[in-house]
Amino acid sequence: MITHQKVAYYQGSEVRIVNSKHQHFNAVGNVLRGEQTPMGYGLVVKRFDTQEIFFVLDENDVKVTKR
């Protein structure tokens, strides 16, 4: 689970989705911000290839590829 404090660590970073069960598996994008959702705090990520914006709710689903 992502906490409010972890958002500062990820914000502005380039990340890859590494959980094969995540809808955006293997996508690479930029973390725009953190946001509260009904399921908890999440990272808002914008894909580089499709420009789609989506949530990541578990920090184990992402790997930082560039700061």
N, C-alpha and C positions, 0 to 999 in steps of 0.2 A: 504494500500500500504506500502511496506517495503522501507525504505530509507537507504541510504548508512550508515548513523550513527547507525541504528538499527542492522546492521549486527554484530557489536562487541558484542552487548547484547546477540545475539543468537549463535554466532559461538562457536563450541565445545560442545554445549548443546545437550542433548537427548530430542527429541520432539515427540509428538503424533499429528497426523493430526486429527483435530476435526470437520472439515467441512464435512458433509455427502455428499456434492456435489463434493468434490475433488476426483479425480481419485484414490488417495491413502488413502482414509478415513480409520481411525483407525490404520494406519501403525505407527510403532515406528522406529525412526532412529536418526542418528547423523547429526547435521548441519556442513557441511564441510567448506562452505564459502558463500560469497555473490557474485552475478554475474549480470552484466547488460544484459538484454534481450530486444528484440524489444518491449515488453509489459511493460517494467519498470524493476526496480531492484528486484531481487529475491534471496531467500535462496536456496542453493544446499543441498539437504538432501539425505543421503544414508540409505536405509532401512536395519534393522538388519536381517530380515528373508530372503529376496531374494537378498540382496546386490544391488538392483536396485537403480540408482541415478536419482533424479527428482527435479523439481523446485517447490517452494512455493512462490507465488507472493503477498499474502495477509497475514499479520501477524495474522489476526483473524482466519486463518485456522490452526494455530499451538498452542500447549500448551507445555510449557517447563515441562518435567517430571524429569529431573536431570541436574544439572550443572556440 
